[in-house]
Amino acid sequence: MSVKGRIHSWETCGTVDGPGIRFIVFMQGCQMRCQYCHNRDTWDMKGGKEVTVEEVLSQLDSYKHFFAASGGGMTISGGEALLQMEFVRDMFRGAQGIGVHTCLDTNGYIKGHSELLDEVLDATDLVMLDLKQINDDVHQNLVGVSNKRPLEFAQYLAKRNIKTWIRYVVVPGFTDDLESAEKLAEFIAPMTNIDKVELLPYHELGAHKWESLGHDYPLKGVRPPARETMEAIQAVFERHGLNAKF
């Protein structure tokens, strides 16, 4: 019987969620409650629509030559993809079976390291891991949960030598200080599997989704960080020998 997953949507020509042009599947459901979330409508596990692996792969197959030419492939994002590991595993196995590069975009909020997780990682060419904040108190304020699991997951990826991009959203008042950047850089610098650090400037593009769902946007009035702030944070990571870009 085909594994089914609950998704929010898919995008056929994404260019910011992994290398090249990507087929992106946005999964439904998330454990974190990021104040700046731009996919607020993906939080509910009962939302979205249910699809089979075959339905999505049939769409992917029709674009695969286009993705291959750009060095792209498939990215499974969210919400949080690893809430539906069986679906992600089978999607990635199917994608690799037709020669498509696979990328997992995750917040890493995983309890333990199961056989099923290993099966997902076995079929994953690249992980994009969102590390929100190295300071646990600030992390809990910003996203509602501890950072213990994501940091342990980062260490597990390093142990397994899974190629990884770290994503760090620079949010004024939460993650734009140099001390936090320094401590995060110190944490990931020894990990030889880290290919790149993506520094993502905070934006307000998802605010309308909060409002359409009848919720107040928590960071209303917070403006994107200045270029000088981004450059200073980039320099911190580069001093630790990390490839940091924004």
N, C-alpha and C positions, 0 to 999 in steps of 0.2 A: 504494500500500500504506500502510495506516495506521501511523503511528509508535507504537511501544510504549515504555512507561516502566516502571521498577521502583519501586514505591511501598511504603511501610510501611503506610499507612492513610489514610483521610480522615475528616473530621469535618464534620458538616452545620451546626452552629450555634455556631461559635467566636466569641468576643467579645473576644479579646485579641491577635489577629494582624491588625491593620489596622482601618480605620473600620467601624462598624456590625457587623452579624451576617455572618459569613463562612462560606463553604464552603472548608475548608482541606485541601489535599493534602500529606501528609508524604512526601517523596521518600526513597528509600533511598540510602545512601552518603554519606560525608563525608571530607574531607581533614584536618580538624582533630581534635584529641583533647582537647577541653576537659575540664579536671578536674571541672567542675561540670555536665557535660552531663546534661540530664534526658531525652534521647532516645538513650541509649547503644545501644539495639538498632537504631538506624538506620545505624550506622557501616559495616556490611558491605554492599558493593555487590551481593553475591549473595543477600542476604536479601530479606524481603518477598515481594511478588507482582508479576507482570507484568500490566499492563493496557494497553488501547488508549486513545487519545485519546477515541474515540467512547463507550467505556464510562463514562468519567468525566464527559464532557459530558452524557450522558443523565441522570446523577444531578443534575448542576448545573442542568439545564434545568427539572427538576421543582420546584426551590426558588427559581428566579430572581426571581419576583415578591416573595417573602418577603424576599430580600436587598435588593432595590431599595427596598422600603418603609423599610428601616432605614438606607439609605445604605451598605450593605455590598457584598459581592461575593465573588470568589474570591481566596484566597491560596495560593501554592505555597511550601511551606516544606521542612523536612528534619529530619535530614540536611542535605545541601546541594543545592538545586534546580539550580544551574548546572552540575552534573556531567552533567545530562541536558538539554542546551539545546534540542535539536530537539523533544523532548517538551513542554517548557515553552513554547516558541514556539508550537507548534500548539495547545496547551491555551489559551493566552492569546488567540490569534487566534480560536479557536472561542468563547471566553467573550465577547470583545468583539463578536463577530458576533451574539450574542443579547442584547446590551445589558448585560453584566455587567462591573462594575469589576474590574480585575486588580491584584494586589499580589504582588510578589516579595520573599520573605524570604530573605536571603542573607548569607553571611559575607564575600563579596567576594574570595575567594581564587582569583582568575582570572588566568591567564597571558596577557597581551596582550589586545587588543581586536579580535576577529574580526568578519567580516561576520555570522556566525551570532549572536554576542552582540548586535550592533546590531539584528538581526531580533527577538530576544527583547525588547530594550528598546523597540523601536518598538511592541510590543504590550503594554507595561507602563504602567499608570497611576500606580503608586506603588511605590517600592523601600523596603523596610525593611532597612537595612544595619547589621549587627552589627559594631561596632568594639570589639574586646575590650580593647586596651590600646595607648596611644600609645608607651610605652617598649618597644622591641623585645626587650630581654633578658627583661623580665617577661612579655611576650607569648609568647615561645618557651617559657618555663617553664610558663605557664598553659595553652597550647593546642597546643604542640608544633611550631609553624611560625612563620616570620617574619611581621611585620605589613606588609611592603613591598607585597605585592599588594593587600591590602584598602585600604590608604591610596591606592594608585594608582587603584584602582577608584572610590573616593570622589571623587577628582579628575576622573575620566572622567565620572561621573554629573553633576558640576557643569558640566563642559564641555558636555555634551549637554542640560543644564538639565532633568534628570529629577527630578520631585518625589520627595523622599527624607525618610524618618524615620531618624535615627540611633538605634540601640539600644545602650545601655551597661549591662552587668550589673555591679553594685557587689558585688564579692566581697571580704570581709574578708581583709586580708593581701596582696591582689593588685591591686585596682582601687579601693580605698576611700580612697586618699590624695588630698589636694587638689592636689598638684603634677601628678599624672597627669591629673586633671580639667581643670586649667588649660591644660596643653599640648594636650589634645584639643580644648578649646574654642577655643584660638587657631588650631588647624588647620582647624576646620570653619566658624568664624565668617565668613570671607570668601565662603563658598559660598552664593549666593543661592537655590539650589534646596532648601536644608534647611528643611523645614516645621516639624519638631519634633524634640526630643531626648527619647527615652523612657529614663528611668532605672529599671532593673529591679533590685530588691533580690534578692540571691542567696537561693536556697532549697534545701532538701534533698529536694524531692519526687521527684527521679529516682533517689535512692540505691538504692531497692529493685530497680530495673532492673539496676544494676551487680551487685547481689548475686544476682539470679536468673540472670544469665549466668555466675556463678562468679568475678566480679571484686571486688576490694576497692574500695570507694568512696574516691577519693583525699582528699576533703575531709571525711571523717568527723569529726564533732565541731565543725566550723566553723558558727557560728551566723549567722543573717541580720543584716545591718547595723542599727544603731540608727536610729530616725527622725531623730535629730539629725545623723547622718552623711549621710543622704539629703538632708536640707534644706541642709546645708553644700555638698554637691556641686551640688545644684540652683542654689544661689546663685552658684556659680562660672560656670556656663553662662549664667545670666541676666545677669550682669555683662558678658558678651560679646554681649548682645543676642539670645540664643538662647531659643526657647520650650522650656523644659525642664520635664518633668512626671514624677511617679512615683506 
